[in-house]
Amino acid sequence: MDEKCLRVGVGFATGRRSFQNVLRSYVYHLEESGFVAPGRVSLTLLVAFDPAYSGTARADYEDMEPRVRQWFDEAAFFSPEDVENAAEALVKRGVAPAEEKRLLFGNGYAAQRNMALYEAMRRHLDCLIFFDDDEYPMAVTSSDSAGVALWSGQHVIEAHVKYLRFADVTNGYHCGYISPLPSLELDGILDENTFRRFIAAMSSDVLKWEDVRATIRGGGVTYADRAVLTQSGPTLVEEADHAKFITGGNLGLNLSDPEKIPPFYNPPGARGEDSFFSTCLSNCVVKRVPAYTFHDGFSLYSDLLRGVLPTKLKSVSLYDSRAVTERFLRACLGWVRYKPLYTRLTRPDDWQETLCEAEAALRDTIPAVCAYFNDRAFADISAQFAQYRRDVDAHLAEFARVKQLWARMKELL
């Protein structure tokens, strides 16, 4: 990106009307920083939404407050029907045969992210910054003595634009409730060693036992690192196991060289679109930038967006509501559905052995997990893993074809 007026895209893949509140918080930070100035920075809002997720309508996304709308020179909104129409238009231009049009944008969240990314490239924006609809531009740390929550605002958009001048991809940090894991009191029904094996069987890039143990002991809360908050610049993300780890939110993409930008992908019914994106970044400069977002993963702190800053963060317990267990179960299913393909890509030498060991560990540990959570639905995790393991070759071929179609699509830009 050069010194001309920068055209910055702000992207959301969402299904919640509360997205409006999150967007408002980022705009207020822009007002405070004075970052956007005529002739220097121009903002475009790109929102891919799924009204079926929480029973919303198009107007829930498009009807923005004038104070928010005025910050964007352009705004575009894409429903699943709009994604379908965009794919059909590309079929007519010869990018893909009709029977493969669903692959042009992918499945689930990948389809939403790819739609926003495609539109950003089609409009020749200089960069695109993705945010999740449950992460806020602020950081929380804990005081050393009294355990009081200390809050600081974060200029996240500004940080990405600044460091994207010297990177292809930038990724910020996350604090708050970044994991679906609640506080757990492991006992004779589910001891720590059994739960460790269960987690290891599902683990990939984002699920490490050390982090899991710290999360469950901390009541589900992750605090920001003061050293990161005070560091002067970004750090380089090195490749490990054929991937440069990034997350889908608090993510910046430099679009000055579209050839370097891969598509998002996830197997049908799975998550992990950011993980598979990570496996395509070997030729990209990826940097971790010192800008936090607070992840409100259990929807406990929407009042943060109205300036209510709690002095203590709640510990999330299984006893709080049934929704806590259900969220953890959904996360487990998402993890095991994408683990087979991710393992195939990142551990090409021993992926079969790794998956065999994981399947055996799930078989051994799931009875105790079902008993601890008092929910037989956890038994489906093992069946889902086995199914996606059997389908790994098909998913590998599909991902390769998605990348081919994505490259062909970029040629038209």
C-alpha positions as CSV (number, residue, x, y, z in Angstrom):
1,M,0.0,0.0,0.0
2,D,1.3,3.4,-0.9
3,E,0.7,7.0,0.3
4,K,-2.4,7.6,-1.7
5,C,-5.8,7.7,0.0
6,L,-6.1,4.3,1.6
7,R,-9.3,2.4,0.9
8,V,-9.9,0.3,3.9
9,G,-12.6,-2.4,4.1
10,V,-14.2,-3.5,7.4
11,G,-15.7,-6.9,7.2
12,F,-18.1,-8.9,9.3
13,A,-19.4,-12.5,8.9
14,T,-22.4,-12.4,11.2
15,G,-25.9,-13.6,12.1
16,R,-26.7,-11.4,15.1
17,R,-28.4,-8.0,15.1
18,S,-26.1,-7.1,18.0
19,F,-23.5,-6.7,15.2
20,Q,-24.7,-3.1,15.1
21,N,-23.6,-2.4,18.6
22,V,-20.2,-3.9,18.0
23,L,-19.8,-1.8,14.8
24,R,-20.7,1.3,16.7
25,S,-18.0,0.7,19.3
26,Y,-15.3,0.6,16.5
27,V,-16.7,3.8,15.0
28,Y,-16.5,5.5,18.4
29,H,-12.8,4.6,18.6
30,L,-12.3,6.1,15.2
31,E,-13.9,9.3,16.3
32,E,-11.6,9.4,19.3
33,S,-8.4,8.7,17.4
34,G,-9.1,11.0,14.4
35,F,-7.6,8.3,12.2
36,V,-10.1,8.8,9.3
37,A,-9.5,12.0,7.4
38,P,-10.8,13.1,4.0
39,G,-8.2,12.3,1.3
40,R,-6.2,10.0,3.7
41,V,-8.4,7.1,4.6
42,S,-11.7,5.9,3.1
43,L,-13.8,3.2,4.8
44,T,-16.0,0.6,3.1
45,L,-18.3,-1.7,5.2
46,L,-18.8,-5.3,3.9
47,V,-21.2,-7.4,5.9
48,A,-22.1,-11.0,5.0
49,F,-25.0,-12.1,7.1
50,D,-27.1,-15.2,7.7
51,P,-30.6,-14.3,8.9
52,A,-31.4,-17.9,9.8
53,Y,-28.8,-17.9,12.6
54,S,-30.9,-16.0,15.1
55,G,-34.1,-15.1,13.3
56,T,-33.1,-11.7,11.9
57,A,-34.0,-9.7,8.8
58,R,-32.0,-7.7,6.2
59,A,-33.0,-4.5,7.9
60,D,-31.4,-5.6,11.1
61,Y,-28.0,-5.2,9.4
62,E,-28.6,-2.4,6.8
63,D,-30.5,0.1,9.0
64,M,-27.5,1.8,10.7
65,E,-27.6,4.9,12.8
66,P,-26.6,8.1,10.9
67,R,-23.7,8.7,13.2
68,V,-22.3,5.2,12.3
69,R,-23.2,5.3,8.6
70,Q,-21.5,8.6,8.0
71,W,-18.1,7.0,8.5
72,F,-18.4,4.7,5.5
73,D,-18.1,5.9,2.0
74,E,-19.7,2.7,0.9
75,A,-21.6,-0.1,2.6
76,A,-22.7,-3.5,1.2
77,F,-24.6,-6.3,2.7
78,F,-24.8,-9.9,1.5
79,S,-27.4,-12.5,2.4
80,P,-27.0,-16.2,1.5
81,E,-29.1,-15.4,-1.6
82,D,-26.7,-12.7,-2.6
83,V,-23.8,-15.2,-2.2
84,E,-25.7,-17.6,-4.4
85,N,-26.3,-14.9,-7.0
86,A,-22.6,-13.9,-7.0
87,A,-21.6,-17.5,-7.6
88,E,-24.1,-17.8,-10.4
89,A,-22.7,-14.7,-12.0
90,L,-19.2,-16.2,-11.9
91,V,-20.5,-19.4,-13.5
92,K,-21.8,-17.3,-16.4
93,R,-18.4,-15.8,-16.8
94,G,-16.8,-19.2,-17.1
95,V,-15.1,-19.4,-13.7
96,A,-16.7,-22.7,-12.7
97,P,-19.1,-25.2,-14.1
98,A,-22.6,-24.9,-12.7
99,E,-22.3,-28.1,-10.6
100,E,-19.3,-26.6,-8.8
101,K,-20.7,-23.1,-8.1
102,R,-21.2,-23.8,-4.4
103,L,-17.4,-24.2,-4.1
104,L,-16.7,-20.7,-5.3
105,F,-17.5,-19.3,-1.8
106,G,-17.5,-22.5,0.3
107,N,-19.5,-23.6,3.2
108,G,-20.8,-21.8,6.4
109,Y,-18.6,-19.1,7.8
110,A,-16.1,-19.6,4.9
111,A,-18.8,-18.6,2.4
112,Q,-19.5,-15.4,4.3
113,R,-15.8,-14.5,4.7
114,N,-15.1,-15.3,1.1
115,M,-18.0,-13.2,-0.1
116,A,-16.7,-10.1,1.8
117,L,-13.2,-10.8,0.7
118,Y,-14.2,-11.2,-3.0
119,E,-16.2,-8.0,-2.9
120,A,-13.2,-6.2,-1.3
121,M,-11.0,-7.3,-4.1
122,R,-13.6,-6.6,-6.7
123,R,-13.9,-3.0,-5.4
124,H,-10.0,-2.7,-5.4
125,L,-9.8,-1.9,-1.8
126,D,-6.3,-1.7,-0.3
127,C,-7.0,-3.9,2.7
128,L,-9.7,-5.7,4.5
129,I,-10.0,-6.0,8.3
130,F,-12.3,-8.8,9.7
131,F,-14.0,-8.6,13.0
132,D,-16.2,-11.1,14.8
133,D,-19.6,-9.9,16.0
134,D,-18.8,-10.8,19.6
135,E,-15.4,-9.1,20.0
136,Y,-15.0,-5.5,21.2
137,P,-12.1,-3.0,20.8
138,M,-10.8,-3.2,24.3
139,A,-8.4,-5.1,26.5
140,V,-8.8,-6.3,30.1
141,T,-5.9,-7.1,32.5
142,S,-6.0,-8.2,36.1
143,S,-4.3,-6.3,38.9
144,D,-1.6,-8.3,40.7
145,S,-3.0,-7.8,44.2
146,A,-6.8,-7.5,44.4
147,G,-7.6,-9.2,41.1
148,V,-9.5,-6.0,39.9
149,A,-10.2,-5.9,36.1
150,L,-8.4,-3.0,34.5
151,W,-9.7,-1.9,31.1
152,S,-8.1,-0.1,28.1
153,G,-9.5,0.9,24.8
154,Q,-7.8,-0.4,21.7
155,H,-7.3,1.3,18.3
156,V,-7.6,-1.9,16.4
157,I,-8.4,-0.7,12.9
158,E,-5.7,1.8,13.1
159,A,-3.1,-0.8,14.2
160,H,-3.9,-3.1,11.3
161,V,-3.7,-0.3,8.7
162,K,-0.4,0.9,10.1
163,Y,1.3,-2.5,10.0
164,L,-0.3,-3.8,6.8
165,R,2.1,-1.5,5.0
166,F,4.8,-4.0,5.7
167,A,2.9,-7.3,5.9
168,D,0.5,-9.4,3.8
169,V,-1.5,-10.5,6.8
170,T,-1.9,-9.0,10.3
171,N,-3.5,-10.6,13.3
172,G,-4.2,-9.1,16.7
173,Y,-4.6,-10.6,20.1
174,H,-7.7,-11.8,22.0
175,C,-8.7,-11.7,25.7
176,G,-11.9,-12.3,27.6
177,Y,-13.8,-15.5,27.0
178,I,-11.9,-16.7,24.0
179,S,-12.6,-20.4,24.7
180,P,-15.9,-22.2,25.0
181,L,-14.5,-24.0,28.1
182,P,-16.1,-23.0,31.4
183,S,-14.6,-23.5,34.9
184,L,-14.5,-27.2,35.6
185,E,-14.0,-29.1,38.9
186,L,-12.4,-32.3,37.6
187,D,-13.1,-35.3,39.9
188,G,-13.4,-39.0,40.2
189,I,-15.9,-39.1,37.3
190,L,-13.7,-37.1,35.0
191,D,-10.1,-36.8,36.2
192,E,-7.5,-34.4,34.8
193,N,-5.6,-37.1,32.9
194,T,-8.8,-38.4,31.2
195,F,-9.9,-34.9,30.2
196,R,-6.4,-34.1,29.0
197,R,-6.6,-37.1,26.6
198,F,-10.0,-36.0,25.5
199,I,-8.7,-32.5,24.7
200,A,-5.6,-33.9,23.0
201,A,-7.7,-36.1,20.7
202,M,-9.5,-33.0,19.4
203,S,-6.6,-30.6,19.5
204,S,-5.1,-28.9,16.4
205,D,-3.8,-25.4,16.2
206,V,-5.9,-23.6,18.7
207,L,-6.5,-26.2,21.4
208,K,-3.5,-26.9,23.5
209,W,-3.7,-28.6,26.9
210,E,-1.6,-26.0,28.7
211,D,-4.0,-23.2,27.6
212,V,-7.1,-25.4,28.4
213,R,-5.9,-26.0,31.9
214,A,-5.2,-22.3,32.5
215,T,-8.7,-21.5,31.1
216,I,-10.6,-23.9,33.3
217,R,-8.7,-22.8,36.4
218,G,-9.3,-19.2,35.5
219,G,-13.0,-19.6,35.3
220,G,-13.0,-19.4,31.5
221,V,-11.3,-15.9,31.5
222,T,-8.1,-15.0,29.6
223,Y,-6.5,-11.7,30.5
224,A,-4.5,-9.5,28.2
225,D,-0.7,-9.6,28.5
226,R,0.6,-6.3,29.7
227,A,3.8,-6.8,27.8
228,V,1.9,-7.0,24.6
229,L,-0.1,-3.9,25.4
230,T,3.1,-1.9,25.9
231,Q,5.2,-3.3,23.1
232,S,6.1,-0.9,20.3
233,G,5.6,-3.0,17.2
234,P,4.5,-6.3,15.7
235,T,6.1,-9.7,15.8
236,L,6.7,-12.0,12.9
237,V,4.5,-15.1,12.8
238,E,6.8,-18.0,11.8
239,E,5.6,-21.1,10.0
240,A,5.1,-24.2,12.1
241,D,3.7,-27.5,10.8
242,H,3.0,-26.1,7.4
243,A,0.9,-23.2,8.8
244,K,1.1,-19.7,10.0
245,F,-1.5,-19.5,12.7
246,I,-4.1,-16.7,12.5
247,T,-7.6,-16.2,13.8
248,G,-10.6,-15.2,11.7
249,G,-11.4,-12.1,13.7
250,N,-9.0,-9.2,14.5
251,L,-7.5,-10.1,11.1
252,G,-6.1,-7.7,8.5
253,L,-5.4,-8.6,4.8
254,N,-3.3,-6.5,2.5
255,L,-5.0,-6.7,-0.9
256,S,-2.4,-4.9,-3.0
257,D,-1.3,-8.3,-4.3
258,P,-4.4,-10.4,-4.5
259,E,-2.4,-13.3,-5.8
260,K,-1.2,-13.8,-2.2
261,I,-4.7,-14.0,-0.7
262,P,-6.1,-17.5,-0.4
263,P,-9.8,-18.4,0.2
264,F,-11.3,-19.5,3.5
265,Y,-12.5,-23.0,3.6
266,N,-14.1,-25.5,6.0
267,P,-15.4,-29.0,5.4
268,P,-19.2,-29.1,5.3
269,G,-20.7,-28.7,8.7
270,A,-17.3,-27.9,10.3
271,R,-15.5,-24.8,11.4
272,G,-11.8,-24.0,11.1
273,E,-12.0,-21.7,8.1
274,D,-9.2,-19.6,9.7
275,S,-7.1,-22.7,10.3
276,F,-7.3,-23.8,6.7
277,F,-6.5,-20.2,5.6
278,S,-3.4,-20.5,7.8
279,T,-2.1,-23.4,5.8
280,C,-2.0,-21.2,2.6
281,L,0.3,-18.5,3.9
282,S,3.8,-19.9,3.3
283,N,4.6,-17.1,0.8
284,C,3.0,-14.3,2.9
285,V,4.5,-12.1,5.6
286,V,2.3,-12.6,8.6
287,K,2.6,-10.3,11.7
288,R,1.0,-10.3,15.1
289,V,0.1,-6.7,15.9
290,P,-0.2,-5.3,19.5
291,A,-4.0,-4.7,19.4
292,Y,-6.4,-6.7,21.5
293,T,-10.1,-7.4,21.2
294,F,-12.3,-8.6,24.1
295,H,-14.1,-11.8,23.1
296,D,-17.5,-12.0,24.8
297,G,-18.0,-15.6,23.9
298,F,-20.8,-16.3,26.4
299,S,-22.6,-13.0,25.7
300,L,-22.1,-11.9,29.3
301,Y,-20.9,-8.3,28.8
302,S,-22.9,-6.6,26.1
303,D,-23.1,-3.6,28.4
304,L,-19.4,-3.0,27.8
305,L,-20.4,-1.4,24.6
306,R,-22.4,1.2,26.6
307,G,-19.5,2.0,28.9
308,V,-20.2,-0.3,31.8
309,L,-16.8,-1.6,32.9
310,P,-17.0,-4.3,35.5
311,T,-14.4,-4.5,38.2
312,K,-14.5,-8.3,38.3
313,L,-15.1,-10.8,35.5
314,K,-17.5,-13.7,36.1
315,S,-16.3,-17.2,36.3
316,V,-18.4,-19.3,33.8
317,S,-19.7,-22.5,35.4
318,L,-21.6,-25.5,34.1
319,Y,-24.1,-24.6,36.8
320,D,-24.9,-21.2,35.3
321,S,-27.1,-22.5,32.5
322,R,-27.6,-25.4,30.2
323,A,-26.3,-23.2,27.4
324,V,-22.8,-23.4,28.7
325,T,-22.7,-27.2,28.2
326,E,-24.4,-26.9,24.8
327,R,-21.8,-24.3,23.7
328,F,-18.9,-26.6,24.7
329,L,-20.5,-29.5,22.9
330,R,-21.0,-27.5,19.7
331,A,-17.3,-26.5,19.9
332,C,-16.2,-30.1,20.4
333,L,-18.1,-31.2,17.3
334,G,-16.6,-28.3,15.3
335,W,-13.1,-29.3,16.4
336,V,-13.4,-33.0,15.5
337,R,-15.0,-32.2,12.1
338,Y,-12.1,-30.2,10.9
339,K,-9.2,-32.1,12.7
340,P,-8.9,-34.9,10.1
341,L,-8.3,-32.6,7.2
342,Y,-6.2,-30.1,9.2
343,T,-4.0,-33.0,10.4
344,R,-3.6,-34.3,6.9
345,L,-2.4,-30.9,5.7
346,T,-0.1,-30.0,8.6
347,R,1.3,-33.5,9.5
348,P,1.8,-35.1,6.1
349,D,4.3,-37.7,7.4
350,D,2.3,-39.2,10.2
351,W,-1.3,-37.9,9.8
352,Q,-2.8,-41.5,9.7
353,E,-1.1,-42.5,12.9
354,T,-2.1,-39.3,14.6
355,L,-5.8,-39.8,13.6
356,C,-5.7,-43.4,14.7
357,E,-4.4,-42.4,18.2
358,A,-7.0,-39.6,18.4
359,E,-9.9,-42.0,17.5
360,A,-8.8,-44.5,20.2
361,A,-8.5,-41.7,22.8
362,L,-12.0,-40.4,22.1
363,R,-13.3,-44.0,22.3
364,D,-11.6,-44.4,25.8
365,T,-12.5,-41.0,27.3
366,I,-16.0,-40.1,26.0
367,P,-17.9,-42.3,28.5
368,A,-16.4,-40.3,31.3
369,V,-17.1,-37.1,29.5
370,C,-20.8,-38.1,29.0
371,A,-21.1,-39.0,32.7
372,Y,-19.4,-35.8,33.9
373,F,-21.6,-33.5,31.8
374,N,-24.6,-35.7,32.3
375,D,-25.2,-35.6,28.5
376,R,-25.2,-38.6,26.1
377,A,-24.9,-36.1,23.2
378,F,-21.2,-36.0,23.8
379,A,-21.1,-39.6,22.5
380,D,-21.7,-38.3,19.0
381,I,-18.3,-36.7,19.0
382,S,-16.6,-40.0,18.3
383,A,-19.0,-40.9,15.5
384,Q,-18.5,-37.4,13.9
385,F,-14.7,-37.8,14.1
386,A,-14.9,-41.2,12.4
387,Q,-17.1,-39.9,9.6
388,Y,-14.9,-36.9,8.9
389,R,-11.8,-39.1,9.0
390,R,-13.4,-41.4,6.4
391,D,-14.2,-38.3,4.2
392,V,-10.7,-36.7,4.5
393,D,-9.7,-37.5,1.0
394,A,-12.9,-36.0,-0.4
395,H,-12.4,-32.9,1.7
396,L,-8.8,-32.6,0.7
397,A,-9.8,-32.7,-3.0
398,E,-12.6,-30.2,-2.4
399,F,-10.2,-27.7,-0.7
400,A,-7.8,-28.1,-3.6
401,R,-10.6,-27.4,-6.1
402,V,-11.8,-24.4,-4.1
403,K,-8.3,-22.9,-4.3
404,Q,-8.2,-23.5,-8.1
405,L,-11.6,-21.8,-8.6
406,W,-10.5,-18.9,-6.3
407,A,-7.4,-18.4,-8.4
408,R,-9.4,-18.4,-11.6
409,M,-11.9,-15.9,-10.1
410,K,-9.0,-13.5,-9.1
411,E,-7.9,-13.5,-12.7
412,L,-11.1,-11.6,-13.6
413,L,-10.3,-8.9,-11.1
